[in-house]
Amino acid sequence: MKLEAVLHTPLSKEAYMLDERTLAVRLRAAKGDLGQAEVFYGDRVCMTEPIDVTGAEMKKIASDELFDYFEAVIESDFTRICYYFKLTDKKECVVYYSEYGFSREMECHRTQYFQFPYLRKEDMFSAPEWTKNMVMYHIFPDSFADGKRRISSEGKRYEAAPGVFSESRNGGTLRGIIENLDYFRELQVNCLYLNPIFLGASYHKYDTIDYREIDPCFGTKEDLKELVRQCHESGIYVILDGVFNHCGSGFFAFRDVLKNGEASPYCDWFYKLRFPIVYKNPPNYEAFAYVREMPKLNTGNKEVEQYFCEIGRYWIREAGIDGWRLDVANEINHDFWRAFAKAVKQEKTEVFLIGEIWEDSTVWLLGDQFDSTMNYSFSYLCREYFAEKKITVSQFDEKISRMNLRYPETVSRAQMNFLDTHDVPRFLSYCGGDVSKLKLAVFYMMMAVGIPSVFYGDERGIAGVSEAEYRKVMPWQENTEELTAFYRKWIGIRRETKALSQGNYRTLAAVDEEDIYIFKRSCKEEQVLVVINAGEEERQIDLRNYPGTENSGAVWVDLESKKTVTNPVITCGKMQGRAWKRVIGADIGSEQTVTEHGRA
């Protein structure tokens, strides 16, 4: 047994609460090493000695390049739990594993078991209920619309203060978003995320001048209030972009510093100012990516913290927004985010907080800062597999498994998945313009763990590599109905299928030779079986050959046609995705299994 590969860390992604009576426990082992893994648990304050323990078999839930991952879900009335593992390799060698370490016999005291001190609901991660079947639509306001299915492509310019100007490039407005609410309803998305809309100098508005004012290029406070009100009437939530790592050079506090230097009362509002200030690129003060127009705020200053906590609360009170996407979140101190989260959730309990973090976000996702982060890993892996074919399907599965297991399952389900954003080239460009690759990646995103997010215009075939290209105007006048209908269909299926939004993820097969990927999403109420053929040839697949599909009494329903299917041998065309749903408890005794279904 390769003991050096075995790992379990209590009170982490490997031991976390699902509810006040349920604990998920995971274990890592060398790939292919273990024949069986069991967890034995008991009451850590049991009145008898030695304590009574109950065993539970652990199931292998995933594998990556190096490791297998096992999991058991413990349901118990114990509020305090201690536990250890019994590991058996394929030669039937048995080893026990606890906080004490490894041993051939389990002889250590309960205090040397792994511990989950108390199952407290306050410590349990839980994203807002309304996010659980969410599909997000991400809008870059300047480029979306200024009227019903139209945008002028004409910029505007306003003087926000003496010598301080605000401008736009393409003419998009909040009123334009309002006038296209029927478009979002038809597309079946239920959340809008808007890039910054507060008063800022540049067309992108990441150089904020005034956090309490809507940029006049986009409209007014009344426009935002009406947008949120009408969205809520349509069952659509609204998330705004909060840029608190830095401000614009026109922000009142920085203008005072530029004017008064070290005599300014706002010197400590900015991070590592050096005097005299050199206002050029690169500046001699800390800024976002060395951009002089974006000086870095000192969020460790309590005045700055209080100012932005109030901004977070202000727009919830003023306009009724439902959440914040928080820019450059990994460059801001953790205490600031803890204070911000506490403040906005006092204002609105079900507010949703998404951090812009491009890497592993574990330390921000412990329940006291963010509910979600932007899952760039998802976009990278989809690009490498679906668009560029740089990795095989088995490598894709291994990397996806490792990504899904970075966090507790409850956290992974709340991650913001996307193929592209306002900061990266369009996914269609990575596909070399091949729409079939884009569609297959979109199909996978709707089947995967995490909240799907569609960047405006992806559903209408926008491509582009440069900033001006991937932030281009919405192509309202182009005929893209076939692609748009594809998005509409699978967004709707995603939202109406609980196993896709809340179920676990289990790989059944990843066949490199045929480029076939089969996996299952499952929750208590239902299961969904997904087959993807990313190859260039049509395939005949007998689903009875794969573990998890052989239930002879199962009733499987085509997610697209809604028809019950019977033939277990399916045809999967090239670059095609297919899916079926099985409702738990609806099985019958006849020889029925999986068959025909919808195409991606």
N, C-alpha and C positions, 0 to 999 in steps of 0.2 A: 504494500500500500504506500502510495506517495504522500506521506504525511505533510511534507513541506507545501503541498498544494491545498491542503484543507484549511478553510478559513470560515469563521463565524464571528461577527461583532455584534454584541447585544446593543439594544437601543439605537439602531441604525436602520439602513435599508434592508438589513438581514434579520431584524426583529422589530415589528411595528404593529400598532393596533389597527384593526379594521372597524371595530366598534368596542364598546365597553366590556364585551364578553368574548371577544375574538382577537387572537394574536396570530399573525403570520410570521413564520420562522423559516429562514433560508440558510442553506449551507453550500459552500463551494468545495469542489473536489477536482482532482486531475481528470481530464477528459478520458472517458472509457475505463476509469479505475475501479469504481464502486459497483458492486452488484446490488447492494441494498443500503439504504440509510434510514434510520429511525430516530425519532426524538422522544424522550421520556420526560414527562413534566409532572410537577406536583405543587402543592401549596407551600410556599417558602416559610410560612409560619405554622405549618402543620403541628398538631398537638402530640403526635406520636414520633418515636425515634427508633429506627430510621423512618423517614417519611414514606407515605404511599405515593407511588408514581404510576402514571398511565402512559402507555406507549402509543405512538402514532407513526404510521409509515409515511415517509417522505417521497414525493413523486419528483422525478426529473422533469423540470419545467423548461429548460433551455440549455443550449451549449454554445460556446463561442470557440475561438481558435484553440484555446488552451484548456478550458475548464468545462465541467458540467455543473449545473445549478439545480439543487433540490429544494423542495418547499413542502411544508406541512401547515395547515390552518388549524389552529387549536381553538376549540370552543369550550369554554369552561366558566363555572361560577366563581372560580378563584379570582380575587382581585390582586393577589401577589403571586407571581409564578417564578419557579426556578426550574431549570431543565438541563439535560445533557443529551449527547448523541451516541448512538451505537452504529458504527460503520462496519460494513462487511464487504470485503473486496471479492473479486470473481474467483479467487482461490479459497473462499470461505474463511479467510483470516479476519478476526474480529478485533476492533479497537474501539475503546470508549474515548469520548472527547468532551471536555468540560473546561471551565475557567482554570481548573487545576492543570490542564494539559492533556496529554494522551496517556492511556493506561490499558493494560490487558484485562484488568478487572475493574469494576466500578466500586471503589471502596472509599472515595473521598466524602467529606461531609457536605450536607446541602448548601452550606455557606460557600462551598467551592464549586457549585454548579454555576452555569450562566444564570443571570438574574434579570427579571423584568420587575422592578420594585413595586410598581402599582399601576394598574390600568386606569388612568385618569382621563376623562373625556376632554379636559382642557388641553391635554398634550397630544391629542389625536389630530392628524392632518385631515382637513376637510375643505375642499373647494366649495364655493357657493353652489347651491343645488341647481340653479338655472344654467350652470355651465356644463352639466352632465350630458346633454345631447346637443351641444353647441357646434355650429359651423360658422366661422368668422369670415367676414368680407372686409378686406384691408384697402382703405382708400387713401390715395395721395390727393388731398383736396384741390390743389392747383390744377390738376390734370384730369379731373373726373367729369364735371358737368357744370354748366351755368344755366341750363334750362332742360326742358323735357327732351331727352335723347339728343343732346347737342352740347358742344363746347366751342367757344369762339376762337381759341388759340391766340387770343390777344391779351397781353399783360397789362397791368395797371401800376400806378405809382402814387403814393400818398406821402405827405409830410406829417409824420407822427408827432414830432416835436421840432423846435427850431434846429435845423441842420440834421435831423434824424429822419430817414425816409424808410418807407415800407414799399415793397414791390412784389408783383407776381409775374409769372411768365406766360401761363396758358389760359388764365381767366376763370378757373373753376371757383365755385362758391358753395356756401352752405345751402343757399336757396336751390342751387342745381341738384344737390343731393336730395333735398326734400321732394323736388319735382320728379324724382326717379325712384321713389319708395316702392312703387309697384314693381319695378325691376327686381328689387331685392326680394319682394314677396314671391315673385315668379321663380326666382333662382332658388328660393327656399332657405336662404341663409337667415340666421336669427341673431346675429351680432355684427355691428359695424365698428371697426377700429379705424380711427382717423389719425393720420399724421398731424403734427402740430397745427393748431388753428389760432393760437394767441398771437398778439401783435409782435411781429418780427421783421427784421430788415430784408432778408432774402426770401426768394420764392418758396423755399422749403420750410422756413419758419423755425429752424433749430437754433436760431440766434435771437432768443426772445428779448423783446424790449419791455413788454408789460404783460405780466402773467394774469392780470385781472381784466384784460380787454381782448375781445375778438379782433383779429386783424381785419382792417377795413377792406382789404382785397377780397376777403372771404365773406364778409357780412357783419352782422351785429349779434349782441347777446340774445336779442329776441329771436333771431334766426336759429341760434343754437337751441334755445328753449323749445321752439316749435319743432325742430328736428327731433329732439329727444321725445317730446310729447307724442308726435305722430309715430315715431318708431315704437314706443311703448304700446300704443294702441294697436299696432300690427304685430306685437309679440317679439319685437326686435330690441336688443340691448345696445347701448352705445358706450364705447371705450375711447378715452382721449389719450393723447401722447403728452407725458409730463417730462420736461427737459430741465432737470434740477442739478445735474452735474456741472453745467455751465450755463451762462446766460449770453445775451448779445452785448456788444459794446455800447449799445444805446440804453441798456438797463440803468435805471436811475442811480443805483449805488456805484456802478463802474464809471458812469459819467462824472460823478462827484470825485472819485479817486483820480481820474484823469485831470480834473480841474484843480484839485487841492493837494494832490500828492499825499505825503505822509501825514498831513494835517486833516485828511478826510476821516470822518467817524466811521466810514465803511471799509477801511483798509483790511480789517480782519474778516470781512465778508468774502474775501478772495484768498485762494490758496497760493502761498509762497510768492507774494508780490515782491518785486525788487525795485528799489528806487535809485535814480529816477526811472520811471517806467519808459520802456522803449516800445512804442506802439508800431510795430512793423512785423513782417513775417520772415523768420520766426520771431515771436515776441520774447522778451526777457522775463516773462511771468508764465505761470502754468496756465495752459489753455487746452481745449479739446484739440488733439492732434496738431498742435502747434499753430492753430488758426487764431490770429490776433483778435478777430471779431467774436471769439467765443471764450472769454476768460473763465477759468475754472473757479467755481464757487467753493467756499470753505464750509462744507456741510457739517463739520465738527464744531462750528460756532453755534451756540445755542440760539442766538438771535436768528441766524439763517435757518436753522432747523425749525424753529417756531413759525417763521415766515412761510416756509413751504408746506408745513403741516396745515397751516391755515388755508393756503392755496388749494391743497388737496381736498379740504372740507368745503371750501367756498363753492367749487363748481358742482359738487354733489348737492349742496343746498340751493344754489342759484339756478341750475339747469336740470338737476336730477340724473346726472350721468351715472353709469353703472360700474365704471372701473377705470383704471389707469394702466397704460403701458409706459414703463419707466425707462428712459433713455440712459445709455451708458451706465447701467446700474452697478456694474462690477467695479467702478472707480469711485464709488461713494461708500463712506464708512457704514458699517452694519448698524450702529446705534441710531443713525439717522433713519434707516429703513424701518427699524423696529418702532421708532417714534411715529413715523409716517403711517405705517400700517395700523398702529393702535388708534391714531387720530381719525383716519378715514373710516375705520370700521366702527368707531363710536358714532360717527355720523350716519353710516349706512352699513348694517351688519353684512349684507350680501354683496358688498363691493368686491370686484375681482382685480387683483394686482398681478401684472405680468412684467417681469424684469427683462431688459435687453441684455442678455448674457450669452455669448457665443460658445462658451465651453461648459464643462461640467459645473453644475450650479448647486451642488449639494448643500453648501453652507448657507445659501439663501433660501432653501426650501425646507426648513426645519419647522415651519408653522408659525414663526414669529416675524417673517418679513414678506415673502411673496407667495402667491398661490400657484404661480406658473412662471416659466421663463421661455424665451424664444428658442425653439429646438433646432438650431442650425445643424446639429449632427444629422437630423432627419433629412434635411435638404441635401447635405453632402453625399449621404449614402444613396439617395434616390438618383442624384446626378451621376454618381459613379456606376450604378447598375443600369438604370433604365435609359439614361441619356447617352452616356459615353461608353458603356460596356467595358469598363476598366476592371471590374471584378465579376466573378462568377456568382451564380445564384446561391451556392453554398456559402461563399464568403459574405455575400449580402446578408444572408440569414444569420450568420455568426455575429456580424457587426450590429445588426438590428437587435439581436438578443442581448448583446452586451449593453447597447444603448437603453433598451427597455428596463434592464436590471440595474441601471445606475442609481435609481431611486426606488422607494417603495411603490408598489403598483398603484396606489391611490394618487401618488404624485405624478407618476408617468402618464396616467390617464388625463391629467390636467395640462400637460405640456402643449405649447402652441406649435403645431406642425405646419410646415409650409414648403413649397417648392422654390419660391423666390419672394423677395421683398423690395422695398424702395432702395435698399443698399447694395443689391447684387444684380448681375445680369439675369434676364428672363430665362426661365427654364427651357422654353421653346428654342432659344438660341443654343443652349447646351445640347439640345436634341438635333441641332443642325437643321431646324425647320421641320423635322419629321413629327407630324401631329400624332401619329400612332404611338410614338414613344411618350409624348406628353400625356395622352389619354390613359396609357397604362399606368404611369406614375400617379395620375390623379385618382384612378381606380384604387390603387394601393393605398394612397393617403386616406381615402374614405373607409378602407377596411382596417387601417392600422390603429395602434394604441396612441391616443393623444387627440387634441382638438384640431380639426382641419381648418386651415386658413387659406383663403383664395385672394391673391393680390389682384386688384382691379384690372380688368382687361385680359387676364390670362384666359378667361373663358371666351374671349373674342380674338384670341390668337396674337396678342401683342408679343413681339420679339424685341431684342435689343441687348447690346453688350455695354455700351457707354451709358453714362448717367442720363444724358439727354434722351437716349433711345428708350431705356427701361422706365423712364418717368414720362414718356410721351402721352399725348392726349388719348382719351378713351375713343376708340374707333367706332363711334355710334352709327355711322352711315354705312359701314361695311357689312356685307351679308355673311354672318358667321353662325347662323342658326344651328347648323349641325353640331358644331363644337359646343355652343352654349347649351343646347338641349342635352348634350352628354353630361355636362356639369350639373345641370338642373336635375337630371334623373338620379345621379349617384349621390348628390347632396341630399335629396329627398329620402333615398333609401337609407343613407347613413343616419339621418335624424329619426327615422321611424323604427330603427332596429336597435334594441337595447343592448344586445350582445356586442355590437360594434362600438358603442360609446362607453359601455361600462364593463365589458367582459375581459377575461384574461386572454392571453395570446399563447398558443402552443403550436410549434412547428410539427408538421406531419412528414414532410418530405421536401428536399431541395436537391434536385437531380441535375447536375451540371451538364451531362451529356445531352439532355433534352431541353435544358433551360426551363424546367418545370418547378414551380414552387407551390406547395400545398400547406395551408395552416388553418387553424380553427380559433374562433373567438367564442368564449363561453361565459355565460352568467347563470344564475339560478333558474331563470325563466326560459332561456333559449340558447341555442348554439348556432353559429354561422360557420359554414365550411367554405373556404376560399381556394380557388385554383387559378394560378397565373401561368400562362405560357408566353414567355418572353422570347421564344425562339422564332425562327423563320420558316418553320414547317408546322403544318397541322398535326396534332397528336391525338391518338386514341388512349384514353386513360381509364383503367379499371380501378375505381375507387375502393374496391374491396381489398386491394393490395396494401392499403395504407392504414396503419393503426388509428383507431378512432372513428373510422367510417363504416365498420363492418357490422354494425347493429342491424340485424335482419328485420327488426320490427320498427325501425325508425321511419317516420314520415318527414321527408325533406321537401321544402317548397322553394321554387325558383324565386329569388328575390326580385327579379325584374318582371316576369310574367305573372307571378303569384300562383302558378299552377303546381300541383303536386306531381312529383316525378318518380319514376319507377325503375328505369334502366340504369344499372350501376356503371355501365361503360359509356363514357361521355366523349364527345368530340370537342377538342379545344383548338381553335384556329390559331394561326400565328399572331403574335402580339395581341393576345386576348386574355381578358380576365373574366372569371365566372364565380358566382356565389350562390349558396343555398342556405335556407334557414330551417332548423328543426326546433319546434316548440316542445319543451320538456313537458311530458305528461300527455302528449298527443300521439304517441306511438301506437301502432296497431300490430296485430299478430301476423299479418301476411308478410311475404318475402319482398318487402320494399326497402330500397336504399336510395342512394343519391343518383340524380341524373341531370337532365338538361336544364339550362338556365341562361341568364342574361350574359351579354357580351360587352366587353370593354373596348 
